[in-house]
Amino acid sequence: MKRNSSVISRRKILLGALQATGLLLLSGCENLFNQLHQNKKVLSLLESVEGLNRRLLRLVTRKNKLAQEFSEKDISRYFKPNGNPPPFNMQYRINATSGWPLWRLEVGGLVKQPGKFSLEEIKALPARAQITRHDCVEGWSAIAKWKGVPLSEIMKLVQPQPQARYVVFYCMDTDEEGNNFYESIDLHDASHPQTILAYEMNDQPLPVQHGAPLRLRVETQLGYKMAKYIQRVEFVADYKQIARGRGGYWEDRGYEWYAGI
C-alpha cells in the first residue's frame, strides 16, 4: 500500500527506533517485524517514538494552524468513497430514506452534561463550511466542500470534565467480521477550528457512501482518521481499554494513532 511521503509508516518508525537503540543489529532483520510488533516492550518503544513525532510537529506549528483551504473551482469532480461500505441493517436504511428522524448522536463519557442530539438539533448549532483536501494513506487525494458543526460547539454543550483527554467516535459501519469502526483524537485536535462533524458535502446532504448522516473532518490529519456513520461520541481519559487499545480501528491493525500532515 502506498503512503504519503510526508508520513512515517508504523513499520519505518519501528525499524528506525530499533536500529537507533541497538535492538536491530543486522540489516536483514526486517522480516522480524511481525513478531516484534507483538512484543509489549517494542510496542512501548514505538509509542514513545510516535508521541515524539506528534510533539515535534505541534511544536513547529501554531496551536490553531489551519490546513489549506481552496476555492469552489478546485472541488474535485470525483471523490472516492473510502473505508467500509455503508451499514446494511434495516434501521440505517429506514433512517437514510426518511431524513434521519430516529437517529440521535449520543455524547457522553467524562462530561458534565451528556446529551442526545437529533440531526436537526445539530444543524441548528453554529456551523462552519470549508473546502479542503482529503489525503488518503493509499496515496490519492480529493478536494470537497464540507459543512458541519465544529466539535468545539458540542464540547461547549456537554462540558468535558478535567480528566477527559480524548474523544472517541463510535460508528455504525462494520467490517466483514462484524467489527465496528471507531476512531479517536485528543482534545487538542478536537478543539481545532477545522475539526467539524460534517452533515453536508458540496452543498448537498452528506451522501450515504461518504458517511451520512454525520462524519468527522479533522483536516490536520490523514483520511483514515475521519470516522464516518458516527452514532456515539465519548470523552475518555484513555483509550487503552477500548477494542485492542490502539485508539482506532485502523490503529488496532498497525496504523499510527497520530496521522498529522
C-alpha positions as CSV (number, residue, x, y, z in Angstrom):
1,M,0.0,0.0,0.0
2,K,1.3,3.4,-0.9
3,R,1.8,6.1,1.7
4,N,2.1,9.8,1.6
5,S,5.8,10.7,1.6
6,S,5.2,13.2,4.5
7,V,4.1,10.4,6.8
8,I,6.4,8.0,8.6
9,S,4.8,4.5,8.5
10,R,4.5,2.4,11.6
11,R,6.9,-0.1,10.1
12,K,9.5,2.6,9.4
13,I,9.1,4.1,12.8
14,L,9.5,0.7,14.5
15,L,12.5,-0.3,12.4
16,G,14.2,3.1,12.8
17,A,13.6,3.0,16.6
18,L,15.0,-0.5,16.9
19,Q,18.1,0.4,14.9
20,A,18.6,3.6,16.9
21,T,18.5,1.7,20.2
22,G,20.7,-1.2,19.0
23,L,17.8,-3.7,19.1
24,L,18.1,-4.4,15.4
25,L,21.7,-5.2,14.7
26,L,21.5,-6.8,11.3
27,S,20.2,-5.1,8.1
28,G,18.4,-8.3,7.1
29,C,16.1,-8.4,10.1
30,E,13.1,-6.6,8.8
31,N,11.3,-9.9,8.4
32,L,11.1,-10.0,12.2
33,F,8.7,-7.0,12.1
34,N,5.5,-9.1,12.6
35,Q,6.9,-10.9,15.6
36,L,8.3,-7.7,17.1
37,H,5.0,-5.9,16.7
38,Q,3.5,-8.3,19.2
39,N,6.2,-7.6,21.8
40,K,4.9,-5.3,24.6
41,K,8.4,-3.7,25.2
42,V,8.7,-3.0,21.4
43,L,5.2,-1.5,21.3
44,S,6.1,0.7,24.2
45,L,9.2,1.9,22.3
46,L,7.1,2.5,19.2
47,E,4.5,4.6,21.1
48,S,7.3,6.8,22.6
49,V,8.7,7.5,19.1
50,E,5.2,8.1,17.7
51,G,4.5,10.5,20.6
52,L,7.7,12.4,19.9
53,N,6.7,12.8,16.3
54,R,3.4,14.3,17.4
55,R,5.0,16.7,19.8
56,L,7.6,17.8,17.4
57,L,5.0,18.5,14.7
58,R,2.9,20.5,17.1
59,L,6.0,22.4,18.4
60,V,6.8,23.8,14.9
61,T,3.2,24.8,14.1
62,R,0.8,27.2,15.8
63,K,-1.9,25.7,18.0
64,N,-4.7,26.5,15.6
65,K,-2.7,26.5,12.3
66,L,-5.3,25.9,9.6
67,A,-5.0,23.3,6.8
68,Q,-5.0,24.8,3.4
69,E,-8.5,25.8,2.1
70,F,-9.4,26.0,-1.6
71,S,-12.0,27.7,-3.8
72,E,-15.1,26.2,-5.3
73,K,-13.4,25.9,-8.7
74,D,-10.9,23.5,-7.1
75,I,-13.5,21.0,-5.9
76,S,-12.8,17.5,-7.4
77,R,-15.2,16.1,-10.0
78,Y,-14.9,12.7,-8.2
79,F,-14.3,11.9,-4.6
80,K,-13.6,8.3,-3.9
81,P,-15.6,6.8,-1.0
82,N,-13.1,5.4,1.5
83,G,-13.4,2.9,4.3
84,N,-16.1,0.3,5.0
85,P,-19.3,0.2,3.0
86,P,-22.4,1.7,4.5
87,P,-24.2,-0.1,7.3
88,F,-26.5,-2.8,5.9
89,N,-29.0,-3.1,8.8
90,M,-32.7,-2.2,8.3
91,Q,-32.7,0.6,10.8
92,Y,-30.0,2.5,9.0
93,R,-31.8,2.1,5.6
94,I,-35.1,3.4,7.0
95,N,-33.4,6.4,8.6
96,A,-31.4,7.1,5.4
97,T,-34.5,7.1,3.2
98,S,-36.7,9.2,5.5
99,G,-34.3,12.0,6.6
100,W,-32.9,10.5,9.8
101,P,-35.9,11.1,12.1
102,L,-34.9,8.3,14.5
103,W,-31.1,8.8,14.5
104,R,-29.5,10.5,17.5
105,L,-25.9,11.5,18.3
106,E,-25.2,10.3,21.8
107,V,-22.5,12.3,23.6
108,G,-21.2,11.1,27.0
109,G,-18.4,9.8,29.0
110,L,-16.4,12.2,31.1
111,V,-18.7,15.2,30.6
112,K,-20.9,17.2,32.9
113,Q,-23.9,17.4,30.6
114,P,-24.3,14.2,28.5
115,G,-26.9,14.5,25.7
116,K,-28.6,13.1,22.7
117,F,-28.9,15.3,19.6
118,S,-31.1,14.9,16.5
119,L,-29.7,15.9,13.1
120,E,-32.0,18.9,13.1
121,E,-30.7,20.0,16.5
122,I,-27.1,19.6,15.3
123,K,-27.9,21.7,12.2
124,A,-29.3,24.4,14.4
125,L,-25.9,24.9,16.1
126,P,-23.3,27.3,14.8
127,A,-21.8,25.8,11.6
128,R,-18.6,26.0,9.6
129,A,-18.1,25.5,5.9
130,Q,-14.6,24.7,4.5
131,I,-13.2,23.5,1.2
132,T,-10.3,21.2,2.0
133,R,-8.2,18.4,0.5
134,H,-8.6,14.8,1.8
135,D,-5.3,13.0,1.7
136,C,-5.6,9.2,1.8
137,V,-3.0,6.9,3.2
138,E,-3.3,4.9,-0.1
139,G,-1.8,7.9,-2.0
140,W,-4.8,9.6,-3.5
141,S,-6.3,12.9,-2.6
142,A,-9.5,14.9,-3.4
143,I,-11.0,18.3,-2.6
144,A,-14.5,18.8,-1.4
145,K,-16.6,21.4,0.4
146,W,-17.8,20.3,3.9
147,K,-20.3,21.9,6.2
148,G,-20.9,20.9,9.8
149,V,-20.8,21.8,13.4
150,P,-17.4,22.4,14.9
151,L,-16.7,19.8,17.6
152,S,-15.8,22.7,19.9
153,E,-19.5,23.7,19.9
154,I,-20.5,20.2,21.0
155,M,-17.9,20.5,23.7
156,K,-19.4,23.7,25.0
157,L,-22.8,21.9,25.4
158,V,-21.5,18.8,27.1
159,Q,-18.6,20.4,29.1
160,P,-15.8,17.8,29.3
161,Q,-14.5,17.1,32.7
162,P,-10.9,18.0,33.6
163,Q,-9.7,14.4,33.3
164,A,-11.0,13.9,29.8
165,R,-8.1,13.8,27.3
166,Y,-9.5,12.0,24.2
167,V,-12.7,11.9,22.2
168,V,-13.8,8.6,20.8
169,F,-16.1,8.2,17.9
170,Y,-18.2,5.1,17.6
171,C,-19.6,4.3,14.2
172,M,-22.4,2.3,12.6
173,D,-20.3,0.7,9.8
174,T,-18.7,-2.8,10.3
175,D,-16.1,-4.9,8.5
176,E,-16.7,-8.4,7.2
177,E,-16.1,-9.9,10.6
178,G,-18.7,-7.6,12.3
179,N,-16.2,-5.3,14.0
180,N,-17.5,-1.7,14.3
181,F,-15.3,1.1,13.1
182,Y,-14.2,3.6,15.8
183,E,-11.6,6.4,16.0
184,S,-10.2,8.8,18.5
185,I,-8.5,12.2,18.6
186,D,-7.2,14.2,21.6
187,L,-8.7,17.4,22.9
188,H,-6.1,19.4,21.1
189,D,-7.4,18.4,17.7
190,A,-11.0,18.2,18.9
191,S,-10.9,22.0,19.6
192,H,-9.2,22.9,16.3
193,P,-11.3,25.3,14.3
194,Q,-11.4,23.0,11.3
195,T,-12.4,19.9,13.2
196,I,-16.1,19.5,12.4
197,L,-18.9,16.9,12.4
198,A,-20.0,17.3,8.8
199,Y,-23.6,16.8,7.6
200,E,-23.2,18.4,4.1
201,M,-20.8,17.7,1.2
202,N,-20.6,20.1,-1.8
203,D,-23.7,21.9,-0.7
204,Q,-25.8,18.7,-0.6
205,P,-26.8,16.5,2.3
206,L,-23.9,14.2,3.2
207,P,-24.2,11.1,0.8
208,V,-24.5,7.7,2.3
209,Q,-21.3,6.5,0.7
210,H,-19.4,9.3,2.4
211,G,-20.8,8.7,5.9
212,A,-24.3,10.0,6.3
213,P,-25.7,11.3,8.5
214,L,-22.6,12.6,10.2
215,R,-18.8,12.2,9.7
216,L,-15.7,13.6,11.3
217,R,-13.5,16.0,9.4
218,V,-10.2,16.6,11.1
219,E,-8.3,18.4,8.4
220,T,-4.9,18.3,10.0
221,Q,-4.7,14.5,9.7
222,L,-4.9,11.8,7.1
223,G,-8.2,10.5,5.8
224,Y,-8.4,7.3,7.8
225,K,-8.9,9.4,11.0
226,M,-12.1,10.8,9.6
227,A,-14.7,8.5,11.0
228,K,-18.0,8.1,9.1
229,Y,-21.5,7.0,10.1
230,I,-21.0,8.4,13.6
231,Q,-23.5,7.4,16.2
232,R,-21.9,8.0,19.6
233,V,-19.1,10.2,20.9
234,E,-17.4,9.5,24.2
235,F,-14.9,11.6,26.2
236,V,-12.4,9.5,27.9
237,A,-9.2,9.7,30.0
238,D,-7.5,6.9,28.0
239,Y,-8.4,4.6,25.1
240,K,-6.2,1.6,26.2
241,Q,-9.3,-0.4,27.3
242,I,-11.2,0.2,24.1
243,A,-11.2,-2.6,21.5
244,R,-7.5,-3.6,21.0
245,G,-6.3,-0.5,22.9
246,R,-4.6,1.4,20.0
247,G,-7.2,4.2,19.7
248,G,-8.9,3.3,16.4
249,Y,-10.0,0.6,14.0
250,W,-7.0,1.0,11.7
251,E,-4.6,1.7,14.5
252,D,-5.6,-1.6,16.0
253,R,-4.3,-3.1,12.7
254,G,-1.0,-1.3,12.6
255,Y,-1.6,2.3,11.6
256,E,-0.2,5.3,13.5
257,W,-2.6,6.8,16.0
258,Y,-1.4,10.3,15.1
259,A,-1.6,10.8,11.4
260,G,-0.7,14.5,11.2
261,I,0.1,16.1,7.9
